[in-house]
Amino acid sequence: MPLLRTIFSRRNLALAGGGTVLATGGGYWFLNSGPAYPSSTKETRRPPPPWTPPSREHMLKSLKASGQIKTTGLEDEEFDLLIVGGGATGAGVAVDAASRGLKVALVERDDFSAGTSSKSTKLVHGGVRYLQKAIFELDYEQYKLVREALHERRIFLETAPYLSNMLPIMLPVYKYWQVPYYFAGCKLYDILAGKENMETSYVMSKGKALETFPMLKSDGLVGAVVYYDGQHNDSRMNMALIMTAVKQGATVANYCEVTELHKNTFGKLNGARVKDNLSGQEFNVRAKGIINATGPFSDALLTLDNPDHKPIVQPSSGIHITLPNYYSPRKMGLLDPATSDGRVIFFLPWQGNTIAGTTDSPAEVEREPRAREEEIRWVLEEVRRYLSPDIKVRRGDVLSAWSGLRPLVRNPNASSTEGLVRNHMIHVSTSGLLTIAGGKWTTYRSMAEETVDEAVKVFKLRAGKCVTEKLRLVGGDGWTRNMFIGLIQQYGLETDIAKHLSDNYGDRAWTVCSLAEPTGLAWPLHGHRLSPSYPFIDAEVRYAVRHEYAQTPVDVLARRTRLSFLNVAAALEALPRVAEIMAGELGWSKSEKTKQVARAVEFLGSMGLAPGSVPPREPALIQDAVMNVARALGLVARSQPVVFGYSRAKFDSAELAALKGAFARSATLGQEAQARLPKVALGSVLKEVPGYEGISATEYDYVLEEAGFKGSKDVDFDEFLEICGNLKEVTLAPKPTKRQRLAIPVEKSGGGV
């Protein structure tokens, strides 16, 4: 009895009851964690109500009308806000302002998301490195940045559920003491997210890590820590914002550049001179307030406002490469938190391929930055450190490479000794130009909210409250994760195409499918692919022109679809078909089509296009024009054809035949009657093969040592081919530079924008 009284005492019963309540509450919270996906209903089987946005011509007419001052009793056409810049920030501001009832105009010099907003790391994240810095340096600003980003991450996934998703990211651990260190950091990341957390982080054993990520290096691996962040399709997200702003009543126009800023007699801005870069026409636009949302190009507009302006933007270049899908699992990414120079490198599955990259050191502001060859090689070296030694990480596996500019900014009101603003900055000049700069993709919505709040106050506008926390973007209302099945059943699409359309257009995929032409096959019934290896179809080109303001093949290949980011060679192959469809939609002449194709080849050169590449199946006139552009860019030699090009296969058929012949002429029969070539004869044999004539003895020595043949006296044909393939990669490598690689601070190593 005394024992029972002790066990069932009031204190023990209270503790047991409290523990039960806590366990039940914790279990309920855990089971309901993660983003809330839209519920499937019978209505989501069917297309949503049709909506066709106003044409670009209609938008230009509205912009021009605002510059004509009415002297009659007709309604004045002046805009409340003129937003300059059509990237993530400008589009987000347009959505926020238009949804509050303001009359909004947005102009973009190039295409929507043509700059940084299409060249990010594709992550929706709080920033684990920022959290590390906040803790170890007691940096409250970094802490606030992480908290804000984690809050916005959840909103991001809810307002655009079809364009964004959760992604588990692995931190491989090679020292036992790092397991509790990384796990504690990831758990703190979860705690900071609070009720807005996605899924809880966890520890993996070595065996489970290798089962999940079989291409990971096993030597020295002790386990892994996995945490969750978000991922999205950045330029498609940008287009969803633009189209949402249009649906809310905003007037938008791409390829429209601000050439002058107009001021009243008091020196306050009241409009701008805008040039349509497609037609060359210029016109005035009147607005009560102007917002500068041009990202890395913010200083250009600030200088237009004030010639004595001192630059505030210090852009940071981010290099990314795309690799084939066999480099990573389909549902898990990898993060290297401490590379050889202190940068963070992400290694992530995206759109069926794998992207790897990081942000870099300060760079010059340019419209189409190119990924430097030495940076591509650096990323490959860092990737190689984490992969199994039986995986040959080759330069030829790089399907595309791009560079984006992250706009780090300095507050013009701060003293010169203060550092760069880690988050975003809002500045109002004496003339009334409101500049929003800095930040990252994840926080675009909160940046827009603060910007419009400031604009309402500065320009004395009448507006409602911000509603963007709950405002679903275009394509999200009728979308569910099972919608692609309805597309298959109604239009007879292949499964990967239906899934692609559902995940990139949301409920607008029904409209895309309505523009698809029949294949004439028993199955699939619709869906002509632009490239055999990717799920992009010709209907997307028509949709991009009619519903998303695409004006050039680059708009389609790079930003409406993502083909040039996934595989630049496939984009080149699809270019003639894209140009043909757009020529029919936009009424291009033959000369205009030739010009557009040549311009697209020039752009693809900035995306890592291989030397000697020209579009297939093109008329001679276009071939000549494209070749001239390629030669001017250095993609094709002027006097003789390029022998070597980066390729996923080591040799083409003609080269393989030449190597077989050279080997057979000099090989002798060794043991077991197998043909073998003396190692000392390699140089003389390869001089017979075009392209191998200029290889130095140093390059031979390096390749033989790297392949493990340094101590061999002779090689068989398979070993000979391996040596030749490695020689190709070595001879294509850039010359080493003397530039010293310095450690990169955290604010420049966040992994995208």
FENLINQUI-V159262 format. One record per residue. N is the residue number from 1. SS is DSSP state (2 for helix, 1 for strand, 0 for the rest). OMEGA is omega in whole degrees, -180 to 180 (999 if undefined). Layout:
n: {N;N}
ss: {SS;SS}
omega: {OMEGA;OMEGA}
This chain:
n: {1;2;3;4;5;6;7;8;9;10;11;12;13;14;15;16;17;18;19;20;21;22;23;24;25;26;27;28;29;30;31;32;33;34;35;36;37;38;39;40;41;42;43;44;45;46;47;48;49;50;51;52;53;54;55;56;57;58;59;60;61;62;63;64;65;66;67;68;69;70;71;72;73;74;75;76;77;78;79;80;81;82;83;84;85;86;87;88;89;90;91;92;93;94;95;96;97;98;99;100;101;102;103;104;105;106;107;108;109;110;111;112;113;114;115;116;117;118;119;120;121;122;123;124;125;126;127;128;129;130;131;132;133;134;135;136;137;138;139;140;141;142;143;144;145;146;147;148;149;150;151;152;153;154;155;156;157;158;159;160;161;162;163;164;165;166;167;168;169;170;171;172;173;174;175;176;177;178;179;180;181;182;183;184;185;186;187;188;189;190;191;192;193;194;195;196;197;198;199;200;201;202;203;204;205;206;207;208;209;210;211;212;213;214;215;216;217;218;219;220;221;222;223;224;225;226;227;228;229;230;231;232;233;234;235;236;237;238;239;240;241;242;243;244;245;246;247;248;249;250;251;252;253;254;255;256;257;258;259;260;261;262;263;264;265;266;267;268;269;270;271;272;273;274;275;276;277;278;279;280;281;282;283;284;285;286;287;288;289;290;291;292;293;294;295;296;297;298;299;300;301;302;303;304;305;306;307;308;309;310;311;312;313;314;315;316;317;318;319;320;321;322;323;324;325;326;327;328;329;330;331;332;333;334;335;336;337;338;339;340;341;342;343;344;345;346;347;348;349;350;351;352;353;354;355;356;357;358;359;360;361;362;363;364;365;366;367;368;369;370;371;372;373;374;375;376;377;378;379;380;381;382;383;384;385;386;387;388;389;390;391;392;393;394;395;396;397;398;399;400;401;402;403;404;405;406;407;408;409;410;411;412;413;414;415;416;417;418;419;420;421;422;423;424;425;426;427;428;429;430;431;432;433;434;435;436;437;438;439;440;441;442;443;444;445;446;447;448;449;450;451;452;453;454;455;456;457;458;459;460;461;462;463;464;465;466;467;468;469;470;471;472;473;474;475;476;477;478;479;480;481;482;483;484;485;486;487;488;489;490;491;492;493;494;495;496;497;498;499;500;501;502;503;504;505;506;507;508;509;510;511;512;513;514;515;516;517;518;519;520;521;522;523;524;525;526;527;528;529;530;531;532;533;534;535;536;537;538;539;540;541;542;543;544;545;546;547;548;549;550;551;552;553;554;555;556;557;558;559;560;561;562;563;564;565;566;567;568;569;570;571;572;573;574;575;576;577;578;579;580;581;582;583;584;585;586;587;588;589;590;591;592;593;594;595;596;597;598;599;600;601;602;603;604;605;606;607;608;609;610;611;612;613;614;615;616;617;618;619;620;621;622;623;624;625;626;627;628;629;630;631;632;633;634;635;636;637;638;639;640;641;642;643;644;645;646;647;648;649;650;651;652;653;654;655;656;657;658;659;660;661;662;663;664;665;666;667;668;669;670;671;672;673;674;675;676;677;678;679;680;681;682;683;684;685;686;687;688;689;690;691;692;693;694;695;696;697;698;699;700;701;702;703;704;705;706;707;708;709;710;711;712;713;714;715;716;717;718;719;720;721;722;723;724;725;726;727;728;729;730;731;732;733;734;735;736;737;738;739;740;741;742;743;744;745;746;747;748;749;750;751;752;753}
ss: {0;2;2;2;2;2;2;0;0;2;2;2;2;2;2;2;2;2;2;2;2;2;2;2;2;2;2;2;2;2;2;0;0;0;0;0;0;0;0;0;0;2;2;2;2;0;0;0;0;0;0;0;0;0;0;2;2;2;2;2;2;2;2;2;2;2;0;0;0;0;0;0;0;0;0;0;0;0;1;1;1;1;1;1;0;0;0;2;2;2;2;2;2;2;2;2;2;2;2;0;0;0;0;1;1;1;1;0;0;0;0;0;0;0;0;2;2;2;0;0;0;0;1;1;0;0;0;2;2;2;2;2;2;2;2;2;0;0;0;2;2;2;2;2;2;2;2;2;2;2;2;2;2;2;2;2;2;2;2;0;0;0;0;1;1;1;1;1;1;1;1;1;1;0;0;2;2;2;2;2;2;2;2;2;2;2;2;2;2;2;2;2;2;2;2;2;0;0;0;0;0;1;1;1;1;2;2;2;2;2;2;2;0;0;0;1;0;0;0;0;0;0;1;1;1;1;1;1;1;1;1;1;0;2;2;2;2;2;2;2;2;2;2;2;2;2;2;0;0;0;1;1;1;0;0;1;1;1;1;1;1;1;1;0;0;0;0;0;1;1;1;1;1;1;1;1;0;0;0;0;0;1;1;1;1;1;1;1;1;1;1;1;0;0;2;2;2;2;2;2;2;2;2;2;2;0;0;0;0;0;0;0;1;1;1;1;1;1;1;1;1;1;1;0;2;2;2;0;0;0;0;1;1;1;1;1;0;0;0;0;0;0;0;0;1;1;1;1;1;1;0;0;1;1;1;1;1;1;1;1;1;1;0;0;0;0;0;0;0;0;0;0;2;2;2;2;2;2;2;2;2;2;2;2;2;2;1;0;0;0;0;0;0;0;2;2;2;0;0;1;1;1;1;1;1;1;1;1;1;0;0;0;0;0;0;0;0;0;0;0;1;0;0;1;1;1;1;1;0;0;0;0;0;1;1;1;1;1;0;0;2;2;2;2;2;2;2;2;2;2;2;2;2;2;2;2;2;2;0;0;0;0;0;0;0;0;0;0;0;0;0;0;0;0;0;0;0;0;0;0;0;0;2;2;2;2;2;2;2;2;2;0;0;0;2;2;2;2;2;2;2;2;2;2;2;2;2;2;2;2;2;2;2;2;0;0;0;1;0;0;0;0;0;0;0;1;0;0;1;0;0;0;0;0;0;0;1;2;2;2;2;2;2;2;2;2;2;0;0;0;0;0;2;2;2;2;2;2;2;2;0;0;2;2;2;2;0;2;2;2;2;2;2;2;2;2;2;2;2;2;2;2;2;2;2;2;0;0;0;2;2;2;2;2;2;2;2;2;2;2;2;2;2;2;2;0;0;0;0;0;0;0;0;0;0;0;0;0;0;2;2;2;2;2;2;2;2;2;2;2;2;2;0;0;0;0;0;0;0;0;0;0;0;0;0;0;0;0;0;0;0;0;2;2;2;2;2;2;2;2;2;2;2;2;2;2;0;1;1;0;2;2;2;0;1;1;1;1;2;2;2;2;2;2;2;2;0;0;0;0;0;0;0;0;0;0;2;2;2;2;2;2;2;2;2;2;2;0;0;0;0;0;0;1;1;0;2;2;2;2;2;2;2;2;2;2;2;2;2;2;2;2;0;0;0;0;0;0;0;0;0;0;0;0;0;2;2;2;0;0;0;0;0}
omega: {177;-180;179;179;179;-178;-176;177;-179;-178;-179;178;178;178;180;179;178;178;179;179;180;180;179;179;178;178;178;179;-179;-178;-179;178;-177;-178;179;-180;178;-179;176;177;177;-179;-178;173;-171;178;176;177;-177;176;177;-179;176;-179;177;178;177;179;179;178;178;178;-179;-179;-178;-179;180;-178;-178;176;178;-180;-180;-179;179;-175;-177;178;172;-178;169;-179;179;-178;-177;175;-177;-176;-179;179;177;177;180;179;-178;-176;-179;180;174;178;179;177;-167;170;177;176;-179;-177;180;176;176;-180;-179;-177;-174;-171;175;-173;-180;177;176;-180;170;-166;177;179;-179;179;177;178;178;180;-180;-177;-172;179;-179;-176;-176;180;177;178;179;179;-180;-180;180;-178;179;176;-178;179;-180;179;179;-177;-178;-178;176;-172;-177;-178;-175;-177;174;177;173;-179;-176;169;180;-175;-178;174;-174;-177;-179;-178;179;-179;-180;-178;179;179;180;177;176;176;177;-177;179;178;177;-178;179;178;-180;176;-177;177;-177;180;177;171;179;-179;-180;179;-180;175;-179;-175;-171;-180;180;177;-177;-177;179;-179;178;-179;-179;173;-178;173;-175;169;-180;177;-180;175;-165;-177;173;175;178;179;177;177;180;-177;175;177;178;-180;177;175;-179;174;-176;178;173;-177;175;-172;175;-178;178;172;-177;-180;177;-176;179;179;180;-179;177;178;-177;171;-175;178;173;-175;178;-178;-177;-180;176;-180;-180;174;179;179;179;179;180;180;178;-180;-173;173;-178;-178;-177;-178;-179;179;177;177;176;178;-178;-178;-180;-178;174;-175;178;-177;172;-174;176;-177;177;-179;177;175;175;-180;177;-174;-179;178;-179;173;-177;-172;178;176;180;178;172;-174;-176;178;-175;179;173;178;172;175;178;-177;-162;169;-180;175;177;176;179;175;178;180;-175;172;-168;-179;-179;-176;176;177;176;-172;179;179;180;175;179;-177;-179;178;175;179;180;178;178;179;180;177;-178;-178;-175;-177;-180;-177;178;175;179;179;-171;175;180;178;178;-176;174;180;-179;179;177;-178;176;-173;171;-173;175;-180;-178;179;-178;177;-175;-178;-178;-176;-180;176;-176;179;178;-178;175;-177;177;-180;-178;180;-179;176;-178;-178;172;-175;-180;180;-179;-175;-174;-174;-176;-174;179;175;180;180;179;-178;-179;175;180;-180;178;-179;-175;-175;176;-179;176;-176;177;179;179;-179;-171;176;-177;-175;176;178;179;-179;-174;-172;-176;-177;168;-179;180;-176;-178;179;177;178;179;-175;-177;-173;179;-180;169;-173;-178;177;179;179;178;-179;179;-175;-178;179;-178;-179;174;178;176;179;177;-178;179;179;-178;178;180;179;-175;-179;175;175;-3;-178;179;173;173;-179;173;177;-176;-173;-175;-172;179;-176;-175;179;179;178;178;180;-179;180;-173;-172;-176;169;175;-176;-177;175;178;178;-178;-174;-175;-168;176;163;-179;-171;-179;177;-178;-177;-174;177;176;177;177;178;-178;-174;-179;180;178;-180;180;180;-178;177;177;-179;-173;177;-180;169;178;-180;178;178;178;179;-178;179;180;178;179;178;177;178;-179;174;177;-180;176;179;-177;178;175;-175;173;-179;177;172;178;174;-175;-179;-180;177;-179;-180;-180;179;178;177;-178;179;180;180;-177;178;-180;179;-176;-172;-178;-178;176;-179;-177;170;177;-177;177;173;-176;-174;168;-173;-179;-180;179;178;180;179;177;-179;-180;179;-176;-178;-174;-177;176;179;178;179;-179;175;179;-180;180;-178;177;-177;-178;-178;-176;-176;-178;179;-176;175;178;-175;-180;178;-178;-172;-171;-178;-175;178;179;180;175;-178;-179;-177;180;179;-178;-179;178;-179;-175;-177;-178;177;179;-177;173;-173;180;177;177;178;178;179;-179;178;178;177;178;-179;-179;-178;177;-177;179;176;-179;178;-179;-178;-179;179;-177;176;-177;179;-173;-176;176;-176;-174;177;176;-176;999}
